[in-house]
Amino acid sequence: MNYGKTLFFSLDILNVYVYIGERWKQMQPQKCAMNEKKHVPCDRPGCPGFTLIELLTVIAILALLMAVLIPVSMKALEAARRTQCASNLRQLAVAIHSYIGDNQGKYPDIEWYRQYEQCELLHPYLPEPRSYVCPTANADGSSGGNWPEYYSTEINGIEYTTDYKMNDSMNIRGRNIVTLPSPAEFILACDLDWTDVLRHGGKGNFVFYDGRVRAMDRFESNQADSRGNSPWYDWGTTR
C-alpha cells in the first residue's frame, strides 16, 4: 500500500475544491458604485464567473481523481481486513494450543461436518464471537446465516458462526500432538477452503502450528510438503 500516492491524490482533490471556492467567491454579487447600501449582481462583460469549459474541466478532474483514489482506498481497507483475519487465526491457534495442553496433548476430534464444535471446545480460551468471523466475510455478507448449520452453534444464548476451518485430517484428529513428525509444517486452521473463490484477493490465510500465518491460493495449498503429504490438511502429519 503506497500511502504517499493516497496523500498526493487527496491533496489534488483538496486543491480542486480550493479552486472552486475561490471562483465561487468571485461570482458573488458585487457592490454597486452608485448605492453602497445595496448589493446587485454584477452583469458587466468582465465580471468573473464559471465558464462552461472551466466547469467541465473541474468535473473531469474530480471524476479522474476519484476513479484513482477509490480503488486505492478499497485496497487499503481490504489489507486491514486481511490483517485482522490473520490476527483472528493466531488467536485461534493459541486457543487450540491451550485446549491441547488441557487434554493430555490430544488434538480436537473435529470432522468436516462438525466444524461448529470448535466454538464450543475453544470457548473457554476464546469466548469472543467476532474472533471466529473473517472481517471480509462479514463485510461482503458471506458469513453467518449463509453457511450451513454445521458452521453455526449457540453458546449461552449467543449465536456463534465460524468462518475458519480447523484441520480435520484423519491423520491427527483426536490423536496426541506429539505424533506429528513435522510440527512446523502442520496447519491448525484456515480461512477458508469450502468455497470456489477465496476471499483475500484469490488467497486464503492459513495458520501453522508454530503460530505463523501464510496466505496461499488453491495451487499452493494443494502442493506436497517436504515429506510428500498433500493437500494442506495433511502437511506434517505423516512420515
MDAnalysis code that builds the backbone (N, CA, C; Angstrom):
import MDAnalysis as mda
import numpy as np

u = mda.Universe.empty(717, n_residues=239, atom_resindex=np.repeat(np.arange(239), 3), trajectory=True)
u.add_TopologyAttr("name", ["N", "CA", "C"] * 239)
u.add_TopologyAttr("resid", np.arange(1, 240))
u.add_TopologyAttr("resname", ["MET", "ASN", "TYR", "GLY", "LYS", "THR", "LEU", "PHE", "PHE", "SER", "LEU", "ASP", "ILE", "LEU", "ASN", "VAL", "TYR", "VAL", "TYR", "ILE", "GLY", "GLU", "ARG", "TRP", "LYS", "GLN", "MET", "GLN", "PRO", "GLN", "LYS", "CYS", "ALA", "MET", "ASN", "GLU", "LYS", "LYS", "HIS", "VAL", "PRO", "CYS", "ASP", "ARG", "PRO", "GLY", "CYS", "PRO", "GLY", "PHE", "THR", "LEU", "ILE", "GLU", "LEU", "LEU", "THR", "VAL", "ILE", "ALA", "ILE", "LEU", "ALA", "LEU", "LEU", "MET", "ALA", "VAL", "LEU", "ILE", "PRO", "VAL", "SER", "MET", "LYS", "ALA", "LEU", "GLU", "ALA", "ALA", "ARG", "ARG", "THR", "GLN", "CYS", "ALA", "SER", "ASN", "LEU", "ARG", "GLN", "LEU", "ALA", "VAL", "ALA", "ILE", "HIS", "SER", "TYR", "ILE", "GLY", "ASP", "ASN", "GLN", "GLY", "LYS", "TYR", "PRO", "ASP", "ILE", "GLU", "TRP", "TYR", "ARG", "GLN", "TYR", "GLU", "GLN", "CYS", "GLU", "LEU", "LEU", "HIS", "PRO", "TYR", "LEU", "PRO", "GLU", "PRO", "ARG", "SER", "TYR", "VAL", "CYS", "PRO", "THR", "ALA", "ASN", "ALA", "ASP", "GLY", "SER", "SER", "GLY", "GLY", "ASN", "TRP", "PRO", "GLU", "TYR", "TYR", "SER", "THR", "GLU", "ILE", "ASN", "GLY", "ILE", "GLU", "TYR", "THR", "THR", "ASP", "TYR", "LYS", "MET", "ASN", "ASP", "SER", "MET", "ASN", "ILE", "ARG", "GLY", "ARG", "ASN", "ILE", "VAL", "THR", "LEU", "PRO", "SER", "PRO", "ALA", "GLU", "PHE", "ILE", "LEU", "ALA", "CYS", "ASP", "LEU", "ASP", "TRP", "THR", "ASP", "VAL", "LEU", "ARG", "HIS", "GLY", "GLY", "LYS", "GLY", "ASN", "PHE", "VAL", "PHE", "TYR", "ASP", "GLY", "ARG", "VAL", "ARG", "ALA", "MET", "ASP", "ARG", "PHE", "GLU", "SER", "ASN", "GLN", "ALA", "ASP", "SER", "ARG", "GLY", "ASN", "SER", "PRO", "TRP", "TYR", "ASP", "TRP", "GLY", "THR", "THR", "ARG"])
u.atoms.positions = np.array([
    [0.849, -1.192, 0.000],
    [0.000, 0.000, 0.000],
    [0.882, 1.239, 0.000],
    [0.706, 2.111, -1.013],
    [1.510, 3.323, -1.121],
    [0.723, 4.493, -0.551],
    [1.006, 4.819, 0.720],
    [0.271, 5.899, 1.364],
    [0.659, 7.256, 0.793],
    [1.876, 7.364, 0.208],
    [2.295, 8.608, -0.418],
    [1.393, 8.973, -1.573],
    [1.044, 7.983, -2.380],
    [0.151, 8.232, -3.511],
    [-1.235, 8.642, -3.029],
    [-1.720, 7.970, -1.960],
    [-3.030, 8.314, -1.426],
    [-3.060, 9.760, -0.968],
    [-1.991, 10.196, -0.270],
    [-1.909, 11.579, 0.185],
    [-1.851, 12.537, -0.990],
    [-1.089, 12.159, -2.029],
    [-0.948, 13.005, -3.221],
    [-2.293, 13.252, -3.877],
    [-3.082, 12.177, -4.055],
    [-4.383, 12.332, -4.693],
    [-5.348, 13.087, -3.800],
    [-5.256, 12.896, -2.486],
    [-6.120, 13.637, -1.569],
    [-5.841, 15.127, -1.657],
    [-4.551, 15.502, -1.728],
    [-4.186, 16.908, -1.852],
    [-4.657, 17.484, -3.174],
    [-4.606, 16.675, -4.236],
    [-5.099, 17.140, -5.534],
    [-6.585, 17.478, -5.451],
    [-7.356, 16.620, -4.809],
    [-8.787, 16.875, -4.669],
    [-9.018, 18.123, -3.841],
    [-8.217, 18.290, -2.772],
    [-8.330, 19.486, -1.942],
    [-8.052, 20.744, -2.756],
    [-7.030, 20.688, -3.609],
    [-6.694, 21.841, -4.454],
    [-7.846, 22.201, -5.393],
    [-8.510, 21.178, -5.915],
    [-9.636, 21.431, -6.806],
    [-10.761, 22.129, -6.054],
    [-11.025, 21.663, -4.835],
    [-12.075, 22.297, -4.038],
    [-11.713, 23.733, -3.670],
    [-10.438, 23.987, -3.380],
    [-9.997, 25.350, -3.091],
    [-10.218, 26.245, -4.296],
    [-9.881, 25.733, -5.479],
    [-10.075, 26.498, -6.717],
    [-11.552, 26.833, -6.912],
    [-12.418, 25.840, -6.683],
    [-13.856, 26.071, -6.843],
    [-14.328, 27.134, -5.855],
    [-13.794, 27.042, -4.601],
    [-14.180, 28.019, -3.592],
    [-13.790, 29.436, -3.971],
    [-12.572, 29.595, -4.504],
    [-12.111, 30.924, -4.914],
    [-12.956, 31.474, -6.054],
    [-13.267, 30.625, -7.000],
    [-14.087, 31.071, -8.134],
    [-15.501, 31.426, -7.673],
    [-15.992, 30.670, -6.692],
    [-17.332, 30.940, -6.193],
    [-17.392, 32.314, -5.528],
    [-16.323, 32.653, -4.772],
    [-16.273, 33.965, -4.138],
    [-16.310, 35.080, -5.174],
    [-15.592, 34.856, -6.274],
    [-15.538, 35.876, -7.315],
    [-16.886, 36.066, -7.999],
    [-17.725, 35.048, -7.932],
    [-19.022, 35.118, -8.597],
    [-20.097, 35.773, -7.737],
    [-19.804, 36.007, -6.453],
    [-20.816, 36.568, -5.567],
    [-21.189, 37.987, -5.997],
    [-22.414, 38.466, -5.642],
    [-22.881, 39.817, -6.033],
    [-21.902, 40.898, -5.594],
    [-21.614, 41.841, -6.494],
    [-20.692, 42.939, -6.217],
    [-21.465, 44.192, -5.781],
    [-20.798, 45.055, -4.992],
    [-21.432, 46.301, -4.563],
    [-21.587, 47.265, -5.747],
    [-22.726, 47.858, -5.820],
    [-22.963, 48.858, -6.855],
    [-22.281, 50.158, -6.461],
    [-21.563, 50.771, -7.393],
    [-20.834, 52.006, -7.091],
    [-21.781, 53.152, -6.775],
    [-23.019, 53.100, -7.293],
    [-23.960, 54.194, -7.109],
    [-24.694, 54.093, -5.778],
    [-24.777, 52.891, -5.239],
    [-25.517, 52.710, -3.983],
    [-24.811, 51.651, -3.160],
    [-23.972, 52.058, -2.218],
    [-23.161, 51.137, -1.437],
    [-24.002, 50.331, -0.453],
    [-25.246, 50.749, -0.180],
    [-26.079, 50.024, 0.767],
    [-26.773, 48.836, 0.127],
    [-26.755, 48.781, -1.181],
    [-27.421, 47.695, -1.872],
    [-26.396, 46.819, -2.572],
    [-26.759, 45.545, -2.740],
    [-25.917, 44.616, -3.479],
    [-26.688, 44.170, -4.714],
    [-26.074, 44.313, -5.839],
    [-26.713, 43.889, -7.079],
    [-25.774, 42.963, -7.811],
    [-26.317, 41.994, -8.545],
    [-25.448, 41.085, -9.295],
    [-24.620, 41.851, -10.313],
    [-23.416, 41.371, -10.502],
    [-22.538, 42.001, -11.490],
    [-22.817, 41.403, -12.856],
    [-23.254, 42.234, -13.781],
    [-23.558, 41.735, -15.117],
    [-22.689, 42.392, -16.179],
    [-21.596, 43.001, -15.746],
    [-20.692, 43.621, -16.716],
    [-19.925, 42.542, -17.472],
    [-19.515, 42.831, -18.688],
    [-18.834, 41.826, -19.506],
    [-17.601, 41.216, -18.827],
    [-16.875, 41.979, -18.033],
    [-15.650, 41.456, -17.409],
    [-15.882, 40.784, -16.078],
    [-17.134, 40.600, -15.654],
    [-17.439, 40.026, -14.343],
    [-16.943, 38.582, -14.288],
    [-16.183, 38.226, -13.223],
    [-15.662, 36.864, -13.129],
    [-16.775, 35.851, -12.894],
    [-16.643, 34.659, -13.419],
    [-17.629, 33.608, -13.235],
    [-17.151, 32.330, -13.899],
    [-17.873, 31.253, -13.692],
    [-17.522, 29.976, -14.300],
    [-17.890, 29.979, -15.778],
    [-16.973, 29.519, -16.582],
    [-17.298, 29.264, -17.985],
    [-17.646, 27.786, -18.110],
    [-18.277, 27.414, -19.191],
    [-18.647, 26.018, -19.408],
    [-17.399, 25.136, -19.455],
    [-16.349, 25.626, -20.083],
    [-15.106, 24.856, -20.179],
    [-14.524, 24.600, -18.793],
    [-14.519, 25.661, -17.943],
    [-14.000, 25.503, -16.578],
    [-14.806, 24.472, -15.804],
    [-16.113, 24.555, -15.928],
    [-16.985, 23.643, -15.204],
    [-16.747, 22.197, -15.631],
    [-16.673, 21.964, -16.926],
    [-16.440, 20.611, -17.433],
    [-15.060, 20.102, -17.037],
    [-14.076, 21.008, -17.041],
    [-12.717, 20.617, -16.660],
    [-12.655, 20.181, -15.202],
    [-13.289, 20.968, -14.327],
    [-13.305, 20.631, -12.894],
    [-14.001, 19.286, -12.672],
    [-15.142, 19.083, -13.324],
    [-15.870, 17.821, -13.187],
    [-15.011, 16.648, -13.664],
    [-14.315, 16.832, -14.773],
    [-13.469, 15.765, -15.314],
    [-12.316, 15.444, -14.370],
    [-11.700, 16.483, -13.793],
    [-10.582, 16.275, -12.866],
    [-11.052, 15.527, -11.616],
    [-12.189, 15.952, -11.070],
    [-12.734, 15.286, -9.883],
    [-13.060, 13.824, -10.165],
    [-13.664, 13.568, -11.324],
    [-14.008, 12.188, -11.686],
    [-12.761, 11.328, -11.821],
    [-11.721, 11.906, -12.439],
    [-10.473, 11.170, -12.626],
    [-9.810, 10.857, -11.281],
    [-9.754, 11.870, -10.413],
    [-9.113, 11.675, -9.116],
    [-9.869, 10.667, -8.265],
    [-11.183, 10.727, -8.286],
    [-11.982, 9.771, -7.519],
    [-11.837, 8.367, -8.063],
    [-11.730, 8.248, -9.399],
    [-11.560, 6.937, -10.016],
    [-10.253, 6.282, -9.584],
    [-9.241, 7.105, -9.312],
    [-7.950, 6.581, -8.862],
    [-7.953, 6.362, -7.351],
    [-8.541, 7.284, -6.615],
    [-8.470, 7.253, -5.159],
    [-9.333, 6.156, -4.548],
    [-10.521, 5.920, -5.103],
    [-11.429, 4.930, -4.523],
    [-10.829, 3.527, -4.535],
    [-10.264, 3.037, -5.671],
    [-9.637, 1.708, -5.634],
    [-8.481, 1.618, -4.636],
    [-7.692, 2.690, -4.535],
    [-6.579, 2.687, -3.580],
    [-7.108, 2.559, -2.156],
    [-8.178, 3.283, -1.854],
    [-8.770, 3.221, -0.520],
    [-9.350, 1.847, -0.241],
    [-9.977, 1.244, -1.253],
    [-10.551, -0.092, -1.075],
    [-9.467, -1.129, -0.822],
    [-8.325, -0.979, -1.504],
    [-7.216, -1.899, -1.278],
    [-6.675, -1.764, 0.137],
    [-6.619, -0.534, 0.625],
    [-6.142, -0.302, 1.993],
    [-7.097, -0.925, 2.997],
    [-8.404, -0.796, 2.732],
    [-9.402, -1.368, 3.624],
    [-9.313, -2.884, 3.640],
    [-9.152, -3.495, 2.474],
    [-9.045, -4.955, 2.412],
    [-7.756, -5.440, 3.063],
    [-6.678, -4.672, 2.926],
    [-5.422, -5.041, 3.591],
    [-5.622, -5.070, 5.106],
    [-6.377, -4.117, 5.621],
    [-6.656, -4.086, 7.061],
    [-7.505, -5.282, 7.476],
    [-8.469, -5.645, 6.644],
    [-9.306, -6.818, 6.937],
    [-8.481, -8.095, 6.905],
    [-7.589, -8.180, 5.924],
    [-6.739, -9.371, 5.816],
    [-5.839, -9.508, 7.038],
    [-5.342, -8.368, 7.525],
    [-4.506, -8.375, 8.725],
    [-5.305, -8.807, 9.948],
    [-6.544, -8.318, 10.061],
    [-7.394, -8.711, 11.192],
    [-7.739, -10.190, 11.125],
    [-7.970, -10.692, 9.911],
    [-8.239, -12.121, 9.726],
    [-7.049, -12.944, 10.215],
    [-5.842, -12.525, 9.864],
    [-4.640, -13.227, 10.313],
    [-4.526, -13.192, 11.834],
    [-4.896, -12.058, 12.436],
    [-4.874, -11.935, 13.892],
    [-5.872, -12.903, 14.533],
    [-7.068, -13.028, 13.920],
    [-8.066, -13.969, 14.420],
    [-7.531, -15.394, 14.402],
    [-6.853, -15.752, 13.322],
    [-6.315, -17.104, 13.201],
    [-5.214, -17.360, 14.231],
    [-4.421, -16.348, 14.513],
    [-3.390, -16.510, 15.557],
    [-4.038, -16.738, 16.924],
    [-5.122, -15.999, 17.190],
    [-5.843, -16.206, 18.445],
    [-6.425, -17.614, 18.502],
    [-6.935, -18.078, 17.357],
    [-7.478, -19.432, 17.272],
    [-6.387, -20.460, 17.542],
    [-5.193, -20.214, 17.011],
    [-4.069, -21.130, 17.221],
    [-3.694, -21.198, 18.704],
    [-3.669, -20.045, 19.367],
    [-3.361, -20.015, 20.806],
    [-4.416, -20.800, 21.585],
    [-5.696, -20.643, 21.214],
    [-6.778, -21.358, 21.889],
    [-6.639, -22.870, 21.676],
    [-6.273, -23.280, 20.472],
    [-6.086, -24.709, 20.195],
    [-4.933, -25.267, 21.028],
    [-3.848, -24.522, 21.117],
    [-2.716, -24.951, 21.943],
    [-3.150, -25.113, 23.404],
    [-3.979, -24.177, 23.884],
    [-4.455, -24.259, 25.269],
    [-5.341, -25.481, 25.465],
    [-6.205, -25.746, 24.483],
    [-7.056, -26.931, 24.559],
    [-6.214, -28.197, 24.598],
    [-5.221, -28.271, 23.725],
    [-4.343, -29.449, 23.679],
    [-3.629, -29.635, 25.020],
    [-3.154, -28.531, 25.592],
    [-2.459, -28.605, 26.871],
    [-3.348, -29.093, 27.994],
    [-4.661, -28.790, 27.935],
    [-5.601, -29.207, 28.978],
    [-6.198, -30.584, 28.717],
    [-5.843, -31.212, 27.591],
    [-6.430, -32.512, 27.234],
    [-5.365, -33.554, 26.896],
    [-4.374, -33.612, 27.746],
    [-3.309, -34.616, 27.629],
    [-2.653, -34.643, 26.253],
    [-2.547, -33.486, 25.631],
    [-1.845, -33.387, 24.361],
    [-2.641, -33.840, 23.150],
    [-3.938, -34.087, 23.319],
    [-4.748, -34.575, 22.207],
    [-5.299, -33.424, 21.369],
    [-5.182, -33.581, 20.062],
    [-5.740, -32.601, 19.129],
    [-7.257, -32.779, 19.089],
    [-8.040, -31.694, 18.942],
    [-9.515, -31.814, 18.893],
    [-9.988, -32.778, 17.807],
    [-10.981, -33.576, 18.155],
    [-11.542, -34.556, 17.222],
    [-12.730, -33.911, 16.510],
    [-12.436, -33.142, 15.468],
    [-13.482, -32.436, 14.723],
    [-13.494, -32.910, 13.270],
    [-14.673, -33.383, 12.824],
    [-14.826, -33.781, 11.435],
    [-15.367, -32.601, 10.622],
    [-15.310, -32.712, 9.307],
    [-15.632, -31.591, 8.440],
    [-17.052, -31.078, 8.656],
    [-18.009, -31.981, 8.967],
    [-19.394, -31.569, 9.126],
    [-19.721, -31.158, 10.570],
    [-18.702, -31.073, 11.427],
    [-18.908, -30.646, 12.815],
    [-17.970, -29.494, 13.165],
    [-17.744, -28.617, 12.206],
    [-16.823, -27.504, 12.448],
    [-17.326, -26.555, 13.540],
    [-18.650, -26.496, 13.745],
    [-19.192, -25.628, 14.788],
    [-18.672, -25.997, 16.169],
    [-18.220, -27.248, 16.338],
    [-17.754, -27.691, 17.646],
    [-16.490, -26.959, 18.103],
    [-15.767, -26.367, 17.139],
    [-14.583, -25.614, 17.546],
    [-14.972, -24.467, 18.460],
    [-16.129, -23.840, 18.197],
    [-16.589, -22.733, 19.034],
    [-16.880, -23.212, 20.455],
    [-17.430, -24.419, 20.582],
    [-17.742, -24.974, 21.893],
    [-16.478, -25.413, 22.628],
    [-15.594, -26.113, 21.915],
    [-14.378, -26.626, 22.545],
    [-13.431, -25.500, 22.959],
    [-13.350, -24.455, 22.129],
    [-12.391, -23.383, 22.382],
    [-12.991, -22.205, 23.143],
    [-14.278, -22.266, 23.426],
    [-14.948, -21.142, 24.101],
    [-14.271, -20.731, 25.419],
    [-13.803, -21.683, 26.245],
    [-13.126, -21.268, 27.482],
    [-11.854, -20.454, 27.232],
    [-11.253, -20.621, 26.074],
    [-9.996, -19.931, 25.758],
    [-10.202, -18.753, 24.809],
    [-11.302, -18.795, 24.039],
    [-11.576, -17.744, 23.053],
    [-13.088, -17.501, 23.003],
    [-13.614, -16.732, 23.967],
    [-15.064, -16.557, 24.062],
    [-15.661, -15.494, 23.141],
    [-14.831, -14.647, 22.530],
    [-15.332, -13.551, 21.701],
    [-15.853, -14.073, 20.350],
    [-17.167, -13.919, 20.059],
    [-17.731, -14.429, 18.792],
    [-17.055, -13.856, 17.553],
    [-16.623, -12.577, 17.607],
    [-16.019, -11.947, 16.425],
    [-14.686, -12.572, 16.056],
    [-14.057, -13.272, 16.992],
    [-12.769, -13.897, 16.705],
    [-12.898, -15.070, 15.737],
    [-14.126, -15.563, 15.553],
    [-14.365, -16.688, 14.650],
    [-14.856, -16.224, 13.274],
    [-14.970, -14.916, 13.091],
    [-15.533, -14.371, 11.852],
    [-14.488, -13.567, 11.100],
    [-14.286, -13.898, 9.841],
    [-13.372, -13.150, 8.980],
    [-13.991, -11.786, 8.671],
    [-13.270, -10.675, 8.880],
    [-13.827, -9.348, 8.604],
    [-14.297, -9.163, 7.169],
    [-13.597, -9.759, 6.225],
    [-14.017, -9.649, 4.827],
    [-15.331, -10.389, 4.603],
    [-15.489, -11.543, 5.239],
    [-16.741, -12.293, 5.118],
    [-17.895, -11.507, 5.717],
    [-17.628, -10.816, 6.820],
    [-18.658, -10.008, 7.466],
    [-19.046, -8.829, 6.578],
    [-18.060, -8.266, 5.871],
    [-18.312, -7.103, 5.021],
    [-19.059, -7.474, 3.745],
    [-18.720, -8.611, 3.154],
    [-19.361, -8.970, 1.882],
    [-20.595, -9.855, 2.055],
    [-20.941, -10.155, 3.295],
    [-22.167, -10.908, 3.554],
    [-22.044, -12.405, 3.387],
    [-20.831, -12.929, 3.236],
    [-20.655, -14.374, 3.042],
    [-20.466, -15.115, 4.358],
    [-20.738, -14.454, 5.463],
    [-20.613, -15.077, 6.769],
    [-21.995, -15.291, 7.379],
    [-22.019, -15.917, 8.547],
    [-23.264, -16.043, 9.305],
    [-24.271, -16.973, 8.689],
    [-25.498, -16.490, 8.503],
    [-26.600, -17.338, 8.085],
    [-26.438, -17.987, 6.727],
    [-25.509, -17.501, 5.912],
    [-25.308, -18.105, 4.592],
    [-24.615, -19.460, 4.673],
    [-23.983, -19.732, 5.827],
    [-23.316, -21.022, 5.971],
    [-24.302, -22.088, 6.458],
    [-24.054, -23.346, 6.113],
    [-24.898, -24.435, 6.638],
    [-24.817, -24.483, 8.164],
    [-25.766, -25.184, 8.777],
    [-25.860, -25.200, 10.235],
    [-24.630, -25.799, 10.911],
    [-23.841, -26.613, 10.180],
    [-22.676, -27.198, 10.842],
    [-21.511, -26.214, 10.975],
    [-21.738, -24.942, 10.620],
    [-20.753, -23.895, 10.899],
    [-21.273, -22.922, 11.956],
    [-22.473, -23.191, 12.488],
    [-23.077, -22.297, 13.466],
    [-23.569, -23.075, 14.674],
    [-23.488, -22.443, 15.826],
    [-23.973, -23.060, 17.055],
    [-24.320, -21.972, 18.055],
    [-25.085, -22.324, 19.069],
    [-25.468, -21.366, 20.102],
    [-24.805, -21.741, 21.412],
    [-24.161, -20.754, 22.032],
    [-23.490, -20.967, 23.307],
    [-23.956, -19.884, 24.273],
    [-24.566, -20.304, 25.381],
    [-25.065, -19.354, 26.385],
    [-25.974, -18.284, 25.766],
    [-26.809, -18.725, 24.826],
    [-27.765, -17.813, 24.216],
    [-27.187, -16.925, 23.128],
    [-25.907, -17.099, 22.794],
    [-25.256, -16.295, 21.756],
    [-24.950, -17.178, 20.547],
    [-25.304, -16.684, 19.351],
    [-25.058, -17.435, 18.129],
    [-23.604, -17.271, 17.694],
    [-22.917, -18.383, 17.535],
    [-21.536, -18.386, 17.063],
    [-21.499, -18.975, 15.661],
    [-20.793, -18.293, 14.778],
    [-20.587, -18.792, 13.421],
    [-19.102, -18.730, 13.112],
    [-18.554, -19.826, 12.614],
    [-17.127, -19.829, 12.309],
    [-16.877, -19.751, 10.809],
    [-15.989, -18.853, 10.431],
    [-15.533, -18.763, 9.046],
    [-14.218, -19.506, 8.864],
    [-13.722, -20.085, 9.935],
    [-12.412, -20.742, 9.902],
    [-12.564, -22.253, 10.027],
    [-11.865, -22.947, 9.160],
    [-11.924, -24.409, 9.195],
    [-10.722, -24.946, 9.952],
    [-10.993, -25.659, 11.051],
    [-9.909, -26.324, 11.770],
    [-9.483, -27.561, 10.994],
    [-8.242, -27.929, 11.132],
    [-7.733, -29.109, 10.443],
    [-8.507, -30.341, 10.906],
    [-9.101, -31.054, 9.938],
    [-9.903, -32.234, 10.276],
    [-9.315, -33.506, 9.652],
    [-8.008, -33.501, 9.408],
    [-7.354, -34.670, 8.810],
    [-7.455, -35.881, 9.738],
    [-7.757, -37.030, 9.159],
    [-7.826, -38.261, 9.944],
    [-6.455, -38.661, 10.490],
    [-5.401, -38.057, 9.940],
    [-4.050, -38.388, 10.405],
    [-3.743, -37.822, 11.792],
    [-4.535, -36.834, 12.236],
    [-4.231, -36.192, 13.513],
    [-5.462, -36.042, 14.408],
    [-6.629, -36.171, 13.842],
    [-7.856, -35.908, 14.587],
    [-7.990, -36.789, 15.830],
    [-8.059, -36.159, 16.994],
    [-8.224, -36.885, 18.244],
    [-6.970, -37.596, 18.733],
    [-5.848, -37.381, 18.045],
    [-4.602, -38.055, 18.432],
    [-3.674, -37.109, 19.189],
    [-2.655, -37.703, 19.791],
    [-1.713, -36.892, 20.548],
    [-0.841, -36.093, 19.600],
    [-0.647, -34.835, 19.920],
    [0.080, -33.931, 19.049],
    [1.547, -34.318, 18.903],
    [2.069, -35.091, 19.856],
    [3.485, -35.480, 19.800],
    [3.744, -36.458, 18.665],
    [2.671, -37.013, 18.073],
    [2.854, -37.942, 16.966],
    [3.152, -37.235, 15.647],
    [3.072, -35.917, 15.653],
    [3.366, -35.169, 14.428],
    [4.846, -35.317, 14.070],
    [5.155, -35.830, 12.891],
    [6.563, -35.956, 12.502],
    [7.194, -34.623, 12.102],
    [6.366, -33.665, 11.688],
    [6.886, -32.376, 11.245],
    [5.953, -31.252, 11.706],
    [5.996, -30.885, 12.990],
    [5.074, -29.869, 13.530],
    [5.152, -28.522, 12.803],
    [6.338, -28.132, 12.333],
    [6.498, -26.830, 11.686],
    [5.684, -26.728, 10.399],
    [5.337, -27.860, 9.782],
    [4.563, -27.849, 8.539],
    [3.081, -28.094, 8.778],
    [2.718, -28.394, 10.011],
    [1.319, -28.702, 10.328],
    [0.483, -27.432, 10.407],
    [-0.675, -27.431, 9.727],
    [-1.597, -26.288, 9.713],
    [-2.766, -26.577, 10.642],
    [-3.029, -25.636, 11.551],
    [-4.119, -25.801, 12.511],
    [-5.477, -25.427, 11.928],
    [-5.532, -24.338, 11.170],
    [-6.820, -23.857, 10.652],
    [-6.588, -22.938, 9.467],
    [-7.658, -22.677, 8.731],
    [-7.541, -21.792, 7.566],
    [-8.830, -21.028, 7.338],
    [-8.717, -20.015, 6.530],
    [-9.859, -19.224, 6.063],
    [-9.705, -19.086, 4.541],
    [-10.449, -19.784, 3.832],
    [-11.377, -20.841, 4.036],
    [-11.222, -21.813, 2.894],
    [-11.771, -23.012, 2.940],
    [-11.469, -23.940, 1.845],
    [-12.704, -24.582, 1.239],
    [-13.898, -24.116, 1.618],
    [-15.090, -24.773, 1.094],
    [-15.884, -23.930, 0.091],
    [-15.296, -22.870, -0.407],
    [-15.958, -22.093, -1.460],
    [-15.048, -22.011, -2.684],
    [-15.637, -21.650, -3.810],
    [-14.879, -21.597, -5.060],
    [-13.905, -20.423, -5.110],
    [-14.281, -19.296, -4.497],
    [-13.454, -18.090, -4.565],
    [-12.925, -17.745, -3.181],
    [-11.612, -17.668, -3.057],
    [-11.012, -17.286, -1.782],
    [-11.188, -15.785, -1.566],
    [-11.321, -15.375, -0.319],
    [-11.742, -14.007, -0.008],
    [-10.676, -12.952, -0.254],
    [-9.460, -13.241, 0.130],
    [-8.434, -12.202, 0.174],
    [-7.620, -12.143, -1.121],
    [-8.228, -11.569, -2.142],
    [-7.530, -11.434, -3.417],
    [-7.137, -12.757, -4.035],
    [-8.012, -13.753, -3.945],
    [-7.709, -15.066, -4.511],
    [-6.853, -15.931, -3.616],
    [-6.649, -15.499, -2.370],
    [-5.864, -16.283, -1.417],
    [-6.619, -16.417, -0.102],
    [-6.230, -17.417, 0.672],
    [-6.795, -17.612, 1.998],
    [-5.673, -17.633, 3.018],
    [-5.990, -17.254, 4.249],
    [-4.997, -17.274, 5.323],
    [-4.949, -18.651, 5.980],
    [-3.743, -19.133, 6.244],
    [-3.528, -20.416, 6.906],
    [-2.615, -20.193, 8.110],
    [-3.004, -20.735, 9.271],
    [-2.174, -20.588, 10.467],
    [-1.509, -21.923, 10.785],
    [-0.203, -21.886, 10.957],
    [0.569, -23.087, 11.230],
    [0.659, -23.354, 12.737],
    [1.141, -24.536, 13.073],
    [1.242, -24.952, 14.467],
    [2.120, -24.014, 15.287],
    [3.122, -23.413, 14.647],
    [4.012, -22.512, 15.368],
    [3.472, -21.073, 15.441],
    [2.253, -20.839, 14.921],
    [1.613, -19.536, 15.050],
    [1.787, -18.607, 13.867],
    [2.630, -18.938, 12.912],
    [2.795, -18.058, 11.753],
    [1.609, -18.221, 10.802],
    [1.274, -17.136, 10.121],
    [0.152, -17.131, 9.177],
    [0.694, -16.893, 7.778],
    [0.215, -17.682, 6.848],
    [0.656, -17.576, 5.458],
    [-0.553, -17.528, 4.538],
    [-0.539, -16.608, 3.585],
    [-1.610, -16.512, 2.597],
    [-1.262, -17.379, 1.392],
    [-2.183, -18.254, 1.000],
    [-1.933, -19.169, -0.120],
    [-3.163, -19.254, -1.016],
    [-2.905, -19.507, -2.300],
    [-4.014, -19.757, -3.210],
    [-4.245, -21.263, -3.305],
    [-5.179, -21.689, -4.155],
    [-5.523, -23.109, -4.277],
    [-4.307, -23.955, -4.689],
    [-3.570, -23.442, -5.648],
    [-2.423, -24.202, -6.154],
    [-1.406, -24.455, -5.048],
    [-1.079, -23.401, -4.291],
    [-0.084, -23.542, -3.228],
    [-0.548, -24.502, -2.145],
    [-1.819, -24.405, -1.744],
    [-2.314, -25.234, -0.643],
    [-2.494, -26.698, -1.039],
    [-2.450, -26.984, -2.338],
    [-2.577, -28.371, -2.796],
    [-1.233, -29.024, -3.101],
    [-0.161, -28.286, -2.903],
    [1.166, -28.854, -3.113],
    [1.529, -29.783, -1.960],
    [2.579, -30.573, -2.160],
    [3.017, -31.514, -1.128],
    [4.026, -30.852, -0.202],
    [4.067, -31.344, 1.048],
    [5.061, -30.829, 1.986],
    [6.402, -31.528, 1.751],
    [7.351, -31.334, 2.643],
    [8.693, -31.900, 2.450],
    [8.707, -33.420, 2.501],
    [7.636, -34.025, 3.022],
    [7.549, -35.486, 3.118],
    [6.580, -36.079, 2.098],
    [6.066, -35.237, 1.217],
    [5.180, -35.725, 0.160],
    [3.720, -35.762, 0.528],
    [3.346, -35.151, 1.662],
    [1.937, -35.125, 2.068],
    [1.199, -33.969, 1.399],
    [0.013, -34.229, 0.906],
    [-0.819, -33.184, 0.324],
    [-2.283, -33.605, 0.429],
    [-3.242, -32.661, 0.411],
    [-3.057, -31.207, 0.378],
    [-2.707, -30.663, 1.761],
    [-3.064, -29.380, 2.000],
    [-2.600, -28.667, 3.188],
    [-2.931, -29.344, 4.503],
    [-4.114, -29.974, 4.594],
    [-4.527, -30.541, 5.891],
    [-3.725, -31.790, 6.278],
    [-2.966, -32.340, 5.339],
    [-2.107, -33.481, 5.666],
    [-0.644, -33.094, 5.842],
    [-0.340, -31.819, 5.635],
    [1.056, -31.392, 5.779],
    [1.558, -31.690, 7.206],
    [2.724, -32.267, 7.271],
    [3.380, -32.526, 8.552],
    [2.763, -33.590, 9.399],
    [1.828, -34.395, 8.833],
    [1.117, -35.366, 9.668],
    [1.653, -36.787, 9.556],
    [2.324, -37.116, 8.445],
    [2.861, -38.482, 8.288],
    [4.298, -38.421, 7.810],
    [5.013, -39.508, 8.021],
    [6.427, -39.558, 7.649],
    [6.590, -39.873, 6.153],
])
